[in-house]
Amino acid sequence: MSALAGTVGTPPEGGSTLSPDGMWSIGELAEHAGLTVKTVRFYSDRGLLPEAARSSGGHRRYGFEAIERLRLIRSLRTLDLPVPDVGRVLDEEDALEDVVAGQLREIGTRMTALRWREAALRLLQDCTPEERVDRLRLIGSVTTPPSTAALARFWRRWLPVRLPARVVSAVVEQAVPQPPSDPAPAQVLAFARLHALVSGPCHGNENCQPTVHQPDTGYRPAVLYDGLGEAYALAARQMLAQRPPQPGEALDCFVAAYAHSCGTRDTPDFRRLLAGQLAADPRIDRYWRLAADLFGPSQPTPGAAHDWLCAALDPRTAGASA
């Protein structure tokens, strides 16, 4: 039994007296506890308040320790703990910490959902009648709190096949923004538009994918994506420092990832070829623009980092920087 369930051996305070047999009936217990008989019976039927004995007529009898147990049950129920969780706290050592942590997680989720609903309602309130129908359609397709499952599916379809699971997970983690717990109305709209974008029919189609995803182009995508993460991180630091696109460690790391993935060296000729290829590749700029509203200004998106590196790779940019 949990230590919280009370200690046997000390009679109740306040002048309460037991029956001659040292037990209370359910009515007497309810009176001393300040509860209704129906409530005490409910707790007893659910196993939260074990009876100590039965009278000769088959009626429930309780010892004085039941008072403390009832007080604890009432305290736990005041916190809106479900009956099964109350039972765990009463009967298992150290269960209270786990139960409280679980309740806090659940409350956090509910509060996040309420904040998203509030922001969505403000979004509808603060727009023109012409905008309202379209915004309502967008918002109505997103759960509260929103799920990022559709965004993760988009990236798993968009990435080339047969990538190692760890590489896919790393890309998805970098590319999928986590919805803020207390969003502004503009962020609700950005997420709804992002959700609609990735749920569209063309995304994941081979026509939307870059050259390195195509078969027989000489690239090993697993090697490429293994190296791009570091290049994007280096570029992000340059962007946060408000430095313009320029040659340097970030660009060298970026080019090396492409060169290594196709088994060649980083040479001026390779850089010219790569710059032309990247300029001709299909783009998903709208995804990154919407995602930027959710990542926030202190976290440049991989798409923004990619654009910075492509600009640094452009011979005209390199010449201007020199």
Residue pairs with C-beta under 8 A, 6 or more apart in sequence:
1 90
1 91
2 89
2 90
2 91
2 92
2 93
2 95
2 96
3 93
4 72
4 89
4 90
4 96
5 68
5 69
5 72
5 90
5 91
6 65
6 68
6 69
6 72
7 65
7 68
8 63
8 65
10 64
11 18
11 64
12 32
12 64
12 67
12 68
16 32
16 64
16 67
18 24
18 63
18 64
19 25
19 28
21 61
22 63
23 52
23 53
23 61
23 62
23 63
24 32
24 61
24 62
24 63
24 64
24 66
25 55
25 59
25 60
25 61
25 62
26 37
26 40
26 41
26 44
26 59
26 60
26 62
27 37
29 40
29 62
29 66
29 67
29 70
30 36
30 37
30 39
30 40
32 67
33 40
33 67
33 70
33 71
33 74
35 70
35 74
40 49
40 70
43 49
43 70
43 73
44 50
44 51
44 60
46 83
46 87
47 87
48 69
48 73
48 83
48 86
48 87
48 90
49 62
49 66
49 69
49 70
49 73
51 60
51 61
51 62
52 61
52 62
52 63
52 66
53 61
54 60
54 61
55 61
69 90
72 89
72 90
73 86
73 90
76 85
76 86
76 89
77 86
79 103
80 103
81 89
81 99
81 103
85 99
85 102
85 103
88 95
88 98
88 99
89 95
89 96
89 99
108 181
109 145
111 181
112 145
112 181
112 182
113 144
113 145
115 181
115 182
115 183
116 144
116 145
116 146
116 179
116 183
116 188
117 144
119 183
119 184
119 185
119 187
119 188
120 139
120 144
120 185
120 188
122 185
123 135
123 139
123 185
123 186
123 188
123 189
124 132
124 135
124 136
124 139
126 185
127 135
135 189
135 192
138 189
138 192
138 193
138 195
138 196
139 188
139 189
139 192
141 192
141 195
141 196
141 199
142 191
142 192
142 195
145 179
145 181
146 179
146 191
146 195
148 176
148 177
148 178
148 179
150 195
150 198
150 199
151 175
151 176
151 177
151 194
151 195
151 198
152 172
152 176
153 198
154 198
154 203
154 204
155 168
155 171
155 172
155 175
155 176
156 168
156 172
157 203
157 204
158 203
158 204
158 208
158 209
158 284
159 168
159 171
159 213
159 221
159 225
160 209
160 212
160 213
160 221
162 222
163 171
163 221
163 222
163 225
164 222
167 222
167 225
167 226
170 225
170 229
171 225
174 229
174 232
174 302
175 291
175 301
175 302
177 191
177 194
177 291
177 294
177 295
177 301
178 294
179 187
179 191
179 294
180 187
180 294
183 191
186 293
187 293
187 294
190 290
190 291
190 293
190 294
191 290
191 294
193 290
194 287
194 290
194 291
194 294
197 203
197 286
197 287
197 290
198 287
202 208
203 284
206 213
206 214
207 282
208 282
208 284
209 282
210 278
210 281
210 282
211 217
211 219
211 277
211 280
211 281
212 219
212 221
212 224
212 258
212 261
213 221
218 262
218 263
219 258
219 261
219 262
220 261
220 262
220 263
221 261
223 257
223 260
223 261
224 257
224 258
224 260
224 261
226 257
227 253
227 256
227 257
227 260
227 261
228 254
228 257
228 302
230 253
230 257
231 250
231 251
231 253
231 254
231 257
231 305
231 309
232 302
232 305
232 306
232 309
233 305
234 249
234 250
234 253
235 250
235 254
235 300
235 305
235 306
235 308
235 309
235 312
236 299
236 300
236 304
236 305
237 250
238 246
238 248
238 250
238 308
239 300
239 304
239 305
239 308
240 298
240 300
244 321
245 308
245 309
245 311
245 312
245 314
245 317
245 321
246 312
246 317
246 318
246 321
247 312
247 318
247 321
247 322
248 312
250 308
250 309
250 312
251 309
251 312
251 313
252 266
254 309
254 312
254 313
255 266
255 270
255 271
255 274
255 313
256 266
258 270
258 274
259 265
259 266
259 270
264 270
271 313
272 315
274 313
275 310
275 313
275 314
275 315
278 310
278 313
279 310
279 314
284 303
285 303
287 303
288 301
288 302
288 303
288 304
291 301
291 303
292 301
292 304
295 301
300 308
311 317
312 318
312 321
